[in-house]
Amino acid sequence: MSEIAGNAIIIIGALFNLFGCIGLIRLPDVYNRLQGATKCVTLGTCSILLGVLIGSGVSPTGMKALAAIVFIAITAPTAAHALSRGAHKSGIPLWEGSVVDKYEEEK
Amino acid sequence: MIGFALSLLTLSAFLCLFRIGSGPTPADRMVGIDILGILVVGFCALFAVITDRAFYLNIALAWGLLSFIGTTALAKHLEGKKFDE
């Protein structure tokens, strides 16, 4: 039973990863791509690891999956934020349809 | 079931590779590298399920750490700073 639930959550996570990567192809500029892809792929990978945790229960595999969930959930948004800040400072322009640019207003 | 998830992840990785190859700006390529690094963690988790061995998750943890450090270093480089600032 827990194995079936774990497999279902793994499939959902893999679908989230695929949708995030489609966003990486389809969206118009760096900031939109970062936004779409990072959120979807972080949630998808955490969901795959959660499926592993549910499928294997309290075991070395499950505990390592739990540690990896915590680690990915903390580091992936941090890296994406640093990347978008670096991209803005290096002067990459926003898409012409963007409505707000807080970094530019603060200068 | 797991094979289907593995094929979905492989398709996602190819989409990332397309973005790394074609990205108009350097930042686009760095975004692709960052996303690919997170996808590899998912691959390692699936391999741990398929082969029923726990050590693949050690690889996943180490890969996540190195991918984070690498992306932060790339972001620093993009910002135009030295790495020790």
N, CA and C atoms of all chains as a GROMACS GRO file, in nm:
protein
  576
    1MET      N    1   0.084  -0.121   0.000
    1MET     CA    2   0.000   0.000   0.000
    1MET      C    3   0.086   0.125   0.000
    2SER      N    4   0.182   0.132   0.093
    2SER     CA    5   0.266   0.252   0.100
    2SER      C    6   0.353   0.262  -0.025
    3GLU      N    7   0.383   0.143  -0.085
    3GLU     CA    8   0.464   0.147  -0.207
    3GLU      C    9   0.386   0.212  -0.323
    4ILE      N   10   0.253   0.179  -0.331
    4ILE     CA   11   0.171   0.238  -0.437
    4ILE      C   12   0.160   0.389  -0.418
    5ALA      N   13   0.136   0.431  -0.290
    5ALA     CA   14   0.126   0.575  -0.264
    5ALA      C   15   0.256   0.645  -0.298
    6GLY      N   16   0.371   0.582  -0.260
    6GLY     CA   17   0.501   0.642  -0.292
    6GLY      C   18   0.522   0.654  -0.442
    7ASN      N   19   0.483   0.548  -0.518
    7ASN     CA   20   0.499   0.555  -0.663
    7ASN      C   21   0.413   0.664  -0.723
    8ALA      N   22   0.289   0.682  -0.672
    8ALA     CA   23   0.203   0.788  -0.724
    8ALA      C   24   0.265   0.924  -0.701
    9ILE      N   25   0.322   0.946  -0.580
    9ILE     CA   26   0.382   1.076  -0.552
    9ILE      C   27   0.506   1.097  -0.638
   10ILE      N   28   0.581   0.988  -0.665
   10ILE     CA   29   0.699   1.000  -0.753
   10ILE      C   30   0.656   1.042  -0.893
   11ILE      N   31   0.546   0.982  -0.944
   11ILE     CA   32   0.499   1.020  -1.079
   11ILE      C   33   0.457   1.166  -1.082
   12ILE      N   34   0.385   1.211  -0.976
   12ILE     CA   35   0.342   1.351  -0.972
   12ILE      C   36   0.464   1.444  -0.972
   13GLY      N   37   0.567   1.407  -0.894
   13GLY     CA   38   0.688   1.489  -0.891
   13GLY      C   39   0.757   1.494  -1.025
   14ALA      N   40   0.763   1.380  -1.096
   14ALA     CA   41   0.828   1.379  -1.227
   14ALA      C   42   0.751   1.466  -1.325
   15LEU      N   43   0.615   1.464  -1.315
   15LEU     CA   44   0.535   1.551  -1.401
   15LEU      C   45   0.564   1.698  -1.372
   16PHE      N   46   0.577   1.733  -1.242
   16PHE     CA   47   0.610   1.871  -1.207
   16PHE      C   48   0.745   1.911  -1.267
   17ASN      N   49   0.843   1.819  -1.261
   17ASN     CA   50   0.973   1.848  -1.320
   17ASN      C   51   0.960   1.876  -1.469
   18LEU      N   52   0.879   1.793  -1.538
   18LEU     CA   53   0.862   1.812  -1.683
   18LEU      C   54   0.798   1.947  -1.713
   19PHE      N   55   0.694   1.984  -1.634
   19PHE     CA   56   0.627   2.112  -1.659
   19PHE      C   57   0.723   2.229  -1.634
   20GLY      N   58   0.804   2.217  -1.529
   20GLY     CA   59   0.903   2.322  -1.503
   20GLY      C   60   0.999   2.338  -1.618
   21CYS      N   61   1.043   2.226  -1.676
   21CYS     CA   62   1.139   2.235  -1.786
   21CYS      C   63   1.072   2.284  -1.913
   22ILE      N   64   0.942   2.256  -1.932
   22ILE     CA   65   0.871   2.317  -2.045
   22ILE      C   66   0.865   2.469  -2.027
   23GLY      N   67   0.845   2.513  -1.900
   23GLY     CA   68   0.849   2.657  -1.872
   23GLY      C   69   0.986   2.715  -1.903
   24LEU      N   70   1.091   2.638  -1.876
   24LEU     CA   71   1.227   2.685  -1.907
   24LEU      C   72   1.244   2.710  -2.056
   25ILE      N   73   1.173   2.633  -2.139
   25ILE     CA   74   1.182   2.653  -2.284
   25ILE      C   75   1.090   2.766  -2.329
   26ARG      N   76   0.969   2.773  -2.273
   26ARG     CA   77   0.864   2.856  -2.332
   26ARG      C   78   0.866   3.002  -2.287
   27LEU      N   79   0.914   3.031  -2.165
   27LEU     CA   80   0.897   3.166  -2.111
   27LEU      C   81   0.995   3.264  -2.176
   28PRO      N   82   0.963   3.395  -2.173
   28PRO     CA   83   1.034   3.488  -2.262
   28PRO      C   84   1.172   3.536  -2.218
   29ASP      N   85   1.198   3.558  -2.088
   29ASP     CA   86   1.332   3.610  -2.054
   29ASP      C   87   1.389   3.536  -1.932
   30VAL      N   88   1.511   3.575  -1.891
   30VAL     CA   89   1.583   3.501  -1.786
   30VAL      C   90   1.503   3.493  -1.658
   31TYR      N   91   1.443   3.606  -1.619
   31TYR     CA   92   1.378   3.611  -1.487
   31TYR      C   93   1.253   3.524  -1.485
   32ASN      N   94   1.176   3.529  -1.596
   32ASN     CA   95   1.057   3.442  -1.602
   32ASN      C   96   1.096   3.295  -1.604
   33ARG      N   97   1.204   3.263  -1.677
   33ARG     CA   98   1.247   3.123  -1.684
   33ARG      C   99   1.290   3.073  -1.547
   34LEU      N  100   1.366   3.161  -1.477
   34LEU     CA  101   1.413   3.124  -1.343
   34LEU      C  102   1.295   3.101  -1.250
   35GLN      N  103   1.198   3.193  -1.257
   35GLN     CA  104   1.078   3.184  -1.173
   35GLN      C  105   1.004   3.053  -1.197
   36GLY      N  106   0.971   3.027  -1.326
   36GLY     CA  107   0.891   2.909  -1.356
   36GLY      C  108   0.965   2.781  -1.325
   37ALA      N  109   1.089   2.773  -1.374
   37ALA     CA  110   1.161   2.646  -1.364
   37ALA      C  111   1.200   2.614  -1.221
   38THR      N  112   1.251   2.713  -1.145
   38THR     CA  113   1.301   2.680  -1.012
   38THR      C  114   1.190   2.633  -0.920
   39LYS      N  115   1.076   2.702  -0.925
   39LYS     CA  116   0.968   2.662  -0.832
   39LYS      C  117   0.918   2.523  -0.865
   40CYS      N  118   0.891   2.498  -0.994
   40CYS     CA  119   0.836   2.367  -1.032
   40CYS      C  120   0.936   2.255  -1.004
   41VAL      N  121   1.063   2.278  -1.038
   41VAL     CA  122   1.160   2.168  -1.025
   41VAL      C  123   1.193   2.142  -0.878
   42THR      N  124   1.195   2.248  -0.795
   42THR     CA  125   1.218   2.226  -0.652
   42THR      C  126   1.105   2.142  -0.593
   43LEU      N  127   0.980   2.182  -0.623
   43LEU     CA  128   0.867   2.106  -0.570
   43LEU      C  129   0.867   1.963  -0.625
   44GLY      N  130   0.898   1.948  -0.754
   44GLY     CA  131   0.896   1.815  -0.814
   44GLY      C  132   1.000   1.723  -0.755
   45THR      N  133   1.122   1.775  -0.735
   45THR     CA  134   1.228   1.690  -0.679
   45THR      C  135   1.199   1.658  -0.534
   46CYS      N  136   1.148   1.756  -0.458
   46CYS     CA  137   1.110   1.727  -0.319
   46CYS      C  138   0.999   1.622  -0.316
   47SER      N  139   0.910   1.625  -0.415
   47SER     CA  140   0.801   1.528  -0.419
   47SER      C  141   0.853   1.388  -0.453
   48ILE      N  142   0.951   1.380  -0.544
   48ILE     CA  143   1.012   1.249  -0.574
   48ILE      C  144   1.076   1.192  -0.448
   49LEU      N  145   1.152   1.278  -0.375
   49LEU     CA  146   1.219   1.229  -0.254
   49LEU      C  147   1.117   1.191  -0.147
   50LEU      N  148   1.003   1.267  -0.141
   50LEU     CA  149   0.897   1.231  -0.047
   50LEU      C  150   0.837   1.096  -0.082
   51GLY      N  151   0.823   1.069  -0.214
   51GLY     CA  152   0.774   0.938  -0.256
   51GLY      C  153   0.868   0.827  -0.213
   52VAL      N  154   0.999   0.851  -0.224
   52VAL     CA  155   1.097   0.752  -0.179
   52VAL      C  156   1.083   0.730  -0.029
   53LEU      N  157   1.065   0.841   0.046
   53LEU     CA  158   1.050   0.832   0.192
   53LEU      C  159   0.926   0.752   0.230
   54ILE      N  160   0.813   0.778   0.162
   54ILE     CA  161   0.689   0.707   0.194
   54ILE      C  162   0.700   0.561   0.153
   55GLY      N  163   0.763   0.536   0.037
   55GLY     CA  164   0.773   0.398  -0.010
   55GLY      C  165   0.863   0.311   0.075
   56SER      N  166   0.968   0.370   0.135
   56SER     CA  167   1.064   0.287   0.208
   56SER      C  168   1.049   0.297   0.359
   57GLY      N  169   0.969   0.393   0.412
   57GLY     CA  170   0.945   0.400   0.555
   57GLY      C  171   1.068   0.441   0.634
   58VAL      N  172   1.070   0.401   0.765
   58VAL     CA  173   1.183   0.438   0.851
   58VAL      C  174   1.296   0.340   0.824
   59SER      N  175   1.388   0.382   0.737
   59SER     CA  176   1.502   0.298   0.698
   59SER      C  177   1.612   0.393   0.657
   60PRO      N  178   1.736   0.346   0.636
   60PRO     CA  179   1.841   0.438   0.591
   60PRO      C  180   1.802   0.515   0.465
   61THR      N  181   1.737   0.447   0.369
   61THR     CA  182   1.696   0.516   0.246
   61THR      C  183   1.600   0.630   0.278
   62GLY      N  184   1.499   0.602   0.363
   62GLY     CA  185   1.400   0.703   0.394
   62GLY      C  186   1.459   0.823   0.466
   63MET      N  187   1.549   0.798   0.562
   63MET     CA  188   1.606   0.909   0.638
   63MET      C  189   1.696   0.996   0.550
   64LYS      N  190   1.771   0.930   0.460
   64LYS     CA  191   1.855   1.010   0.369
   64LYS      C  192   1.767   1.092   0.275
   65ALA      N  193   1.653   1.036   0.233
   65ALA     CA  194   1.562   1.112   0.147
   65ALA      C  195   1.507   1.232   0.223
   66LEU      N  196   1.477   1.215   0.353
   66LEU     CA  197   1.427   1.327   0.434
   66LEU      C  198   1.532   1.438   0.443
   67ALA      N  199   1.659   1.398   0.468
   67ALA     CA  200   1.767   1.498   0.474
   67ALA      C  201   1.780   1.571   0.341
   68ALA      N  202   1.767   1.495   0.230
   68ALA     CA  203   1.780   1.558   0.099
   68ALA      C  204   1.664   1.655   0.073
   69ILE      N  205   1.541   1.621   0.120
   69ILE     CA  206   1.426   1.713   0.104
   69ILE      C  207   1.456   1.846   0.172
   70VAL      N  208   1.500   1.840   0.299
   70VAL     CA  209   1.528   1.963   0.372
   70VAL      C  210   1.636   2.044   0.300
   71PHE      N  211   1.740   1.973   0.255
   71PHE     CA  212   1.852   2.042   0.192
   71PHE      C  213   1.811   2.109   0.062
   72ILE      N  214   1.738   2.037  -0.024
   72ILE     CA  215   1.695   2.094  -0.153
   72ILE      C  216   1.602   2.212  -0.130
   73ALA      N  217   1.508   2.198  -0.033
   73ALA     CA  218   1.410   2.304  -0.010
   73ALA      C  219   1.478   2.432   0.038
   74ILE      N  220   1.595   2.420   0.107
   74ILE     CA  221   1.664   2.541   0.152
   74ILE      C  222   1.752   2.596   0.041
   75THR      N  223   1.830   2.512  -0.027
   75THR     CA  224   1.935   2.566  -0.114
   75THR      C  225   1.884   2.609  -0.252
   76ALA      N  226   1.784   2.542  -0.310
   76ALA     CA  227   1.747   2.574  -0.448
   76ALA      C  228   1.691   2.715  -0.462
   77PRO      N  229   1.599   2.761  -0.375
   77PRO     CA  230   1.555   2.901  -0.388
   77PRO      C  231   1.666   3.002  -0.364
   78THR      N  232   1.760   2.968  -0.270
   78THR     CA  233   1.870   3.060  -0.244
   78THR      C  234   1.956   3.078  -0.368
   79ALA      N  235   1.988   2.966  -0.435
   79ALA     CA  236   2.071   2.973  -0.555
   79ALA      C  237   1.999   3.050  -0.665
   80ALA      N  238   1.867   3.029  -0.678
   80ALA     CA  239   1.792   3.100  -0.784
   80ALA      C  240   1.789   3.249  -0.756
   81HIS      N  241   1.774   3.287  -0.629
   81HIS     CA  242   1.774   3.430  -0.595
   81HIS      C  243   1.908   3.494  -0.627
   82ALA      N  244   2.018   3.425  -0.590
   82ALA     CA  245   2.151   3.479  -0.620
   82ALA      C  246   2.170   3.494  -0.770
   83LEU      N  247   2.120   3.397  -0.846
   83LEU     CA  248   2.136   3.401  -0.992
   83LEU      C  249   2.058   3.516  -1.053
   84SER      N  250   1.933   3.539  -1.006
   84SER     CA  251   1.855   3.648  -1.064
   84SER      C  252   1.916   3.783  -1.027
   85ARG      N  253   1.970   3.794  -0.905
   85ARG     CA  254   2.035   3.919  -0.864
   85ARG      C  255   2.159   3.945  -0.951
   86GLY      N  256   2.238   3.839  -0.973
   86GLY     CA  257   2.356   3.855  -1.058
   86GLY      C  258   2.318   3.893  -1.200
   87ALA      N  259   2.210   3.832  -1.253
   87ALA     CA  260   2.168   3.862  -1.390
   87ALA      C  261   2.125   4.008  -1.400
   88HIS      N  262   2.052   4.057  -1.297
   88HIS     CA  263   2.008   4.197  -1.302
   88HIS      C  264   2.126   4.291  -1.293
   89LYS      N  265   2.225   4.258  -1.205
   89LYS     CA  266   2.341   4.347  -1.191
   89LYS      C  267   2.427   4.347  -1.315
   90SER      N  268   2.429   4.236  -1.390
   90SER     CA  269   2.511   4.234  -1.511
   90SER      C  270   2.440   4.300  -1.628
   91GLY      N  271   2.320   4.354  -1.605
   91GLY     CA  272   2.258   4.439  -1.707
   91GLY      C  273   2.175   4.367  -1.810
   92ILE      N  274   2.127   4.246  -1.780
   92ILE     CA  275   2.040   4.178  -1.876
   92ILE      C  276   1.901   4.241  -1.868
   93PRO      N  277   1.845   4.286  -1.982
   93PRO     CA  278   1.717   4.358  -1.977
   93PRO      C  279   1.600   4.267  -1.948
   94LEU      N  280   1.493   4.327  -1.891
   94LEU     CA  281   1.369   4.253  -1.868
   94LEU      C  282   1.291   4.240  -1.999
   95TRP      N  283   1.198   4.144  -2.000
   95TRP     CA  284   1.106   4.131  -2.114
   95TRP      C  285   1.023   4.258  -2.125
   96GLU      N  286   0.988   4.300  -2.248
   96GLU     CA  287   0.921   4.430  -2.262
   96GLU      C  288   0.782   4.432  -2.200
   97GLY      N  289   0.722   4.315  -2.175
   97GLY     CA  290   0.591   4.311  -2.112
   97GLY      C  291   0.595   4.315  -1.959
   98SER      N  292   0.716   4.322  -1.898
   98SER     CA  293   0.724   4.322  -1.752
   98SER      C  294   0.668   4.452  -1.697
   99VAL      N  295   0.602   4.444  -1.579
   99VAL     CA  296   0.534   4.564  -1.528
   99VAL      C  297   0.608   4.628  -1.412
  100VAL      N  298   0.694   4.556  -1.339
  100VAL     CA  299   0.757   4.617  -1.221
  100VAL      C  300   0.902   4.570  -1.212
  101ASP      N  301   0.991   4.661  -1.165
  101ASP     CA  302   1.133   4.629  -1.150
  101ASP      C  303   1.182   4.696  -1.022
  102LYS      N  304   1.169   4.626  -0.909
  102LYS     CA  305   1.200   4.687  -0.779
  102LYS      C  306   1.348   4.720  -0.765
  103TYR      N  307   1.435   4.635  -0.822
  103TYR     CA  308   1.578   4.663  -0.813
  103TYR      C  309   1.613   4.796  -0.877
  104GLU      N  310   1.549   4.824  -0.995
  104GLU     CA  311   1.579   4.948  -1.066
  104GLU      C  312   1.525   5.068  -0.987
  105GLU      N  313   1.408   5.050  -0.920
  105GLU     CA  314   1.350   5.161  -0.844
  105GLU      C  315   1.438   5.198  -0.726
  106GLU      N  316   1.508   5.100  -0.667
  106GLU     CA  317   1.586   5.128  -0.545
  106GLU      C  318   1.714   5.203  -0.575
  107LYS      N  319   1.759   5.202  -0.702
  107LYS     CA  320   1.887   5.267  -0.734
  107LYS      C  321   1.876   5.419  -0.723
  108MET      N  322   0.607   0.181  -1.355
  108MET     CA  323   0.577   0.307  -1.285
  108MET      C  324   0.703   0.393  -1.273
  109ILE      N  325   0.806   0.334  -1.211
  109ILE     CA  326   0.930   0.410  -1.192
  109ILE      C  327   0.996   0.438  -1.327
  110GLY      N  328   0.981   0.342  -1.421
  110GLY     CA  329   1.038   0.364  -1.554
  110GLY      C  330   0.973   0.482  -1.623
  111PHE      N  331   0.841   0.498  -1.603
  111PHE     CA  332   0.771   0.613  -1.662
  111PHE      C  333   0.825   0.744  -1.603
  112ALA      N  334   0.842   0.747  -1.470
  112ALA     CA  335   0.897   0.868  -1.406
  112ALA      C  336   1.037   0.896  -1.458
  113LEU      N  337   1.116   0.788  -1.478
  113LEU     CA  338   1.252   0.805  -1.527
  113LEU      C  339   1.252   0.864  -1.668
  114SER      N  340   1.155   0.819  -1.753
  114SER     CA  341   1.151   0.874  -1.889
  114SER      C  342   1.107   1.020  -1.887
  115LEU      N  343   1.014   1.056  -1.796
  115LEU     CA  344   0.975   1.198  -1.785
  115LEU      C  345   1.095   1.284  -1.746
  116LEU      N  346   1.174   1.233  -1.648
  116LEU     CA  347   1.291   1.310  -1.605
  116LEU      C  348   1.393   1.322  -1.716
  117THR      N  349   1.409   1.216  -1.797
  117THR     CA  350   1.504   1.223  -1.908
  117THR      C  351   1.462   1.328  -2.009
  118LEU      N  352   1.330   1.333  -2.037
  118LEU     CA  353   1.278   1.437  -2.128
  118LEU      C  354   1.306   1.576  -2.072
  119SER      N  355   1.283   1.595  -1.940
  119SER     CA  356   1.310   1.725  -1.878
  119SER      C  357   1.457   1.761  -1.892
  120ALA      N  358   1.546   1.662  -1.873
  120ALA     CA  359   1.689   1.690  -1.883
  120ALA      C  360   1.727   1.731  -2.024
  121PHE      N  361   1.661   1.670  -2.126
  121PHE     CA  362   1.692   1.712  -2.262
  121PHE      C  363   1.643   1.854  -2.289
  122LEU      N  364   1.527   1.892  -2.230
  122LEU     CA  365   1.480   2.030  -2.246
  122LEU      C  366   1.580   2.127  -2.183
  123CYS      N  367   1.634   2.090  -2.064
  123CYS     CA  368   1.736   2.173  -1.999
  123CYS      C  369   1.859   2.186  -2.088
  124LEU      N  370   1.901   2.073  -2.148
  124LEU     CA  371   2.019   2.078  -2.234
  124LEU      C  372   1.995   2.169  -2.354
  125PHE      N  373   1.870   2.168  -2.406
  125PHE     CA  374   1.839   2.259  -2.516
  125PHE      C  375   1.857   2.403  -2.471
  126ARG      N  376   1.811   2.436  -2.350
  126ARG     CA  377   1.824   2.573  -2.302
  126ARG      C  378   1.972   2.607  -2.278
  127ILE      N  379   2.050   2.510  -2.226
  127ILE     CA  380   2.192   2.538  -2.205
  127ILE      C  381   2.261   2.563  -2.339
  128GLY      N  382   2.221   2.488  -2.443
  128GLY     CA  383   2.286   2.504  -2.571
  128GLY      C  384   2.245   2.630  -2.644
  129SER      N  385   2.117   2.671  -2.630
  129SER     CA  386   2.067   2.778  -2.715
  129SER      C  387   2.047   2.910  -2.644
  130GLY      N  388   2.059   2.914  -2.508
  130GLY     CA  389   2.025   3.034  -2.433
  130GLY      C  390   2.088   3.159  -2.491
  131PRO      N  391   2.009   3.266  -2.516
  131PRO     CA  392   2.069   3.383  -2.579
  131PRO      C  393   2.171   3.453  -2.491
  132THR      N  394   2.152   3.455  -2.359
  132THR     CA  395   2.248   3.522  -2.272
  132THR      C  396   2.318   3.419  -2.184
  133PRO      N  397   2.436   3.454  -2.126
  133PRO     CA  398   2.502   3.361  -2.034
  133PRO      C  399   2.414   3.323  -1.915
  134ALA      N  400   2.330   3.416  -1.867
  134ALA     CA  401   2.246   3.386  -1.751
  134ALA      C  402   2.148   3.274  -1.783
  135ASP      N  403   2.100   3.267  -1.909
  135ASP     CA  404   2.009   3.158  -1.946
  135ASP      C  405   2.077   3.024  -1.933
  136ARG      N  406   2.202   3.017  -1.977
  136ARG     CA  407   2.276   2.890  -1.966
  136ARG      C  408   2.295   2.852  -1.820
  137MET      N  409   2.323   2.955  -1.734
  137MET     CA  410   2.343   2.925  -1.592
  137MET      C  411   2.216   2.874  -1.528
  138VAL      N  412   2.100   2.930  -1.569
  138VAL     CA  413   1.972   2.879  -1.518
  138VAL      C  414   1.955   2.732  -1.557
  139GLY      N  415   1.990   2.700  -1.683
  139GLY     CA  416   1.981   2.561  -1.726
  139GLY      C  417   2.069   2.469  -1.644
  140ILE      N  418   2.192   2.514  -1.613
  140ILE     CA  419   2.283   2.431  -1.535
  140ILE      C  420   2.229   2.409  -1.394
  141ASP      N  421   2.173   2.517  -1.335
  141ASP     CA  422   2.115   2.507  -1.201
  141ASP      C  423   2.002   2.404  -1.198
  142ILE      N  424   1.910   2.414  -1.297
  142ILE     CA  425   1.795   2.323  -1.300
  142ILE      C  426   1.841   2.180  -1.324
  143LEU      N  427   1.940   2.163  -1.413
  143LEU     CA  428   1.990   2.028  -1.441
  143LEU      C  429   2.050   1.965  -1.315
  144GLY      N  430   2.119   2.049  -1.233
  144GLY     CA  431   2.175   1.998  -1.107
  144GLY      C  432   2.068   1.948  -1.013
  145ILE      N  433   1.952   2.017  -1.009
  145ILE     CA  434   1.845   1.969  -0.921
  145ILE      C  435   1.782   1.843  -0.977
  146LEU      N  436   1.773   1.836  -1.113
  146LEU     CA  437   1.713   1.716  -1.173
  146LEU      C  438   1.795   1.591  -1.142
  147VAL      N  439   1.928   1.606  -1.136
  147VAL     CA  440   2.014   1.489  -1.112
  147VAL      C  441   1.986   1.430  -0.973
  148VAL      N  442   1.950   1.517  -0.876
  148VAL     CA  443   1.913   1.466  -0.743
  148VAL      C  444   1.792   1.373  -0.753
  149GLY      N  445   1.693   1.415  -0.838
  149GLY     CA  446   1.577   1.329  -0.858
  149GLY      C  447   1.614   1.198  -0.924
  150PHE      N  448   1.707   1.204  -1.023
  150PHE     CA  449   1.755   1.081  -1.087
  150PHE      C  450   1.815   0.986  -0.984
  151CYS      N  451   1.898   1.041  -0.895
  151CYS     CA  452   1.964   0.956  -0.795
  151CYS      C  453   1.860   0.890  -0.704
  152ALA      N  454   1.755   0.967  -0.668
  152ALA     CA  455   1.651   0.910  -0.582
  152ALA      C  456   1.580   0.794  -0.654
  153LEU      N  457   1.554   0.811  -0.785
  153LEU     CA  458   1.488   0.703  -0.859
  153LEU      C  459   1.578   0.581  -0.870
  154PHE      N  460   1.709   0.603  -0.892
  154PHE     CA  461   1.800   0.489  -0.898
  154PHE      C  462   1.804   0.415  -0.765
  155ALA      N  463   1.795   0.491  -0.653
  155ALA     CA  464   1.793   0.426  -0.521
  155ALA      C  465   1.672   0.335  -0.508
  156VAL      N  466   1.556   0.378  -0.566
  156VAL     CA  467   1.436   0.294  -0.559
  156VAL      C  468   1.452   0.171  -0.649
  157ILE      N  469   1.504   0.193  -0.772
  157ILE     CA  470   1.512   0.082  -0.868
  157ILE      C  471   1.606  -0.025  -0.819
  158THR      N  472   1.726   0.015  -0.774
  158THR     CA  473   1.826  -0.085  -0.734
  158THR      C  474   1.814  -0.125  -0.588
  159ASP      N  475   1.726  -0.054  -0.510
  159ASP     CA  476   1.706  -0.084  -0.369
  159ASP      C  477   1.836  -0.073  -0.288
  160ARG      N  478   1.916   0.026  -0.317
  160ARG     CA  479   2.038   0.052  -0.240
  160ARG      C  480   2.034   0.196  -0.190
  161ALA      N  481   2.079   0.217  -0.065
  161ALA     CA  482   2.066   0.350  -0.004
  161ALA      C  483   2.177   0.445  -0.047
  162PHE      N  484   2.290   0.392  -0.098
  162PHE     CA  485   2.404   0.484  -0.116
  162PHE      C  486   2.383   0.582  -0.230
  163TYR      N  487   2.284   0.554  -0.320
  163TYR     CA  488   2.257   0.652  -0.425
  163TYR      C  489   2.210   0.784  -0.365
  164LEU      N  490   2.145   0.779  -0.248
  164LEU     CA  491   2.099   0.904  -0.186
  164LEU      C  492   2.214   0.982  -0.126
  165ASN      N  493   2.325   0.912  -0.088
  165ASN     CA  494   2.446   0.987  -0.050
  165ASN      C  495   2.495   1.069  -0.167
  166ILE      N  496   2.492   1.006  -0.288
  166ILE     CA  497   2.534   1.079  -0.407
  166ILE      C  498   2.442   1.198  -0.429
  167ALA      N  499   2.309   1.179  -0.406
  167ALA     CA  500   2.214   1.287  -0.426
  167ALA      C  501   2.246   1.405  -0.334
  168LEU      N  502   2.274   1.377  -0.206
  168LEU     CA  503   2.305   1.485  -0.112
  168LEU      C  504   2.431   1.559  -0.155
  169ALA      N  505   2.537   1.484  -0.188
  169ALA     CA  506   2.663   1.549  -0.226
  169ALA      C  507   2.645   1.628  -0.354
  170TRP      N  508   2.566   1.574  -0.449
  170TRP     CA  509   2.544   1.646  -0.574
  170TRP      C  510   2.466   1.775  -0.550
  171GLY      N  511   2.366   1.770  -0.460
  171GLY     CA  512   2.291   1.892  -0.428
  171GLY      C  513   2.381   1.999  -0.370
  172LEU      N  514   2.469   1.959  -0.279
  172LEU     CA  515   2.563   2.054  -0.217
  172LEU      C  516   2.654   2.116  -0.322
  173LEU      N  517   2.714   2.031  -0.408
  173LEU     CA  518   2.808   2.084  -0.508
  173LEU      C  519   2.736   2.171  -0.610
  174SER      N  520   2.612   2.133  -0.646
  174SER     CA  521   2.537   2.213  -0.742
  174SER      C  522   2.505   2.351  -0.685
  175PHE      N  523   2.471   2.354  -0.554
  175PHE     CA  524   2.444   2.483  -0.490
  175PHE      C  525   2.567   2.572  -0.490
  176ILE      N  526   2.683   2.512  -0.452
  176ILE     CA  527   2.806   2.592  -0.450
  176ILE      C  528   2.841   2.642  -0.590
  177GLY      N  529   2.824   2.554  -0.690
  177GLY     CA  530   2.856   2.593  -0.826
  177GLY      C  531   2.768   2.705  -0.877
  178THR      N  532   2.636   2.696  -0.847
  178THR     CA  533   2.545   2.802  -0.895
  178THR      C  534   2.576   2.934  -0.826
  179THR      N  535   2.609   2.927  -0.695
  179THR     CA  536   2.641   3.052  -0.625
  179THR      C  537   2.767   3.116  -0.683
  180ALA      N  538   2.867   3.031  -0.717
  180ALA     CA  539   2.989   3.084  -0.777
  180ALA      C  540   2.960   3.145  -0.914
  181LEU      N  541   2.873   3.080  -0.993
  181LEU     CA  542   2.838   3.136  -1.124
  181LEU      C  543   2.765   3.269  -1.108
  182ALA      N  544   2.677   3.279  -1.006
  182ALA     CA  545   2.605   3.404  -0.984
  182ALA      C  546   2.701   3.516  -0.946
  183LYS      N  547   2.800   3.483  -0.862
  183LYS     CA  548   2.903   3.582  -0.825
  183LYS      C  549   2.979   3.629  -0.948
  184HIS      N  550   3.012   3.532  -1.034
  184HIS     CA  551   3.085   3.566  -1.156
  184HIS      C  552   3.002   3.657  -1.246
  185LEU      N  553   2.871   3.629  -1.251
  185LEU     CA  554   2.780   3.710  -1.334
  185LEU      C  555   2.771   3.851  -1.281
  186GLU      N  556   2.776   3.863  -1.147
  186GLU     CA  557   2.766   3.994  -1.084
  186GLU      C  558   2.893   4.077  -1.106
  187GLY      N  559   3.000   4.012  -1.151
  187GLY     CA  560   3.123   4.083  -1.177
  187GLY      C  561   3.213   4.098  -1.057
  188LYS      N  562   3.195   4.012  -0.955
  188LYS     CA  563   3.278   4.020  -0.835
  188LYS      C  564   3.377   3.905  -0.832
  189LYS      N  565   3.483   3.921  -0.750
  189LYS     CA  566   3.573   3.809  -0.724
  189LYS      C  567   3.503   3.711  -0.630
  190PHE      N  568   3.555   3.587  -0.624
  190PHE     CA  569   3.487   3.485  -0.545
  190PHE      C  570   3.504   3.506  -0.394
  191ASP      N  571   3.606   3.581  -0.350
  191ASP     CA  572   3.626   3.596  -0.206
  191ASP      C  573   3.569   3.727  -0.154
  192GLU      N  574   3.492   3.798  -0.232
  192GLU     CA  575   3.432   3.923  -0.181
  192GLU      C  576   3.303   3.895  -0.106
   0.00000   0.00000   0.00000
